[in-house]
Amino acid sequence: MQYRVQFLDRSDNVIREVRADARSARTALFQRGVNRACPPHGVRMRVLDPYGRASVSRNLGRELLA
């Protein structure tokens, strides 16, 4: 399956988008690749399935200075 992974900033603007082929968005290989592609100023990640629906959306767990 082809997934699109979007990294968002604090204003929910897409700052990077990568494509990933995987059977599931929960596999270790998929997650390792996503972690490698994550920009340093990304705050949230959204995984879109081949139909454009968000299958996973989560905060990246970084605390930013205001």
N, C-alpha and C positions, 0 to 999 in steps of 0.2 A: 504494500500500500504506500502511496505517496502522501506524506504529511508536509505541511508548511509550519514552521516554527517562527513565531514573531516575538521579538524582544521589544518591550515598551519602556518608555521613560516615565517620569512622575506625572506627566500630563496625558498619559496613554497614547502618545505618538509612537508609531512603529519606527524604531531606530535601526533595526536589522531584521531581515527575514532570510531564513535558510530553508532549503528543501531536504527532506530525509525520506529514504525508503526503508520501511520496516514492517514487520508483521503486526507489531503493536507499539504504541507510543510508550509502553511501560517496560520494554526490554532494556537490559543493562547497556547494551551496545548503543541503542538509540539515546539513552540518557547521557552516556559518556560523550557522545558526539555533540549533543546539545550544550553540555557544560563547557566544552571546548570552544564553541561558537559564541558564547555569551559575552556581550560587550561589557566593559567595566562599569558603565553608567546605567546599565539595564536594571529596572526595578521589578518588572513583571514579565512573565512568559506566557504565551498563549499558543497552544498546538491546535492547528486546524486540520480536520480530516479532508479527504479528497473532494468532499461536497461543500467545503467552506465552513462547516460547523465547528465551533470550538469544542474539542473533546477534552482538553485539559487547560486549565488556567490557574496559575499560582504565582504568589509573590516569590521573589528570589531570595528573600531573607536578609537583604543587606539594609543596614540603616544608613540613611543619607543625612548629611548635615543640612539644616534648613537655610 
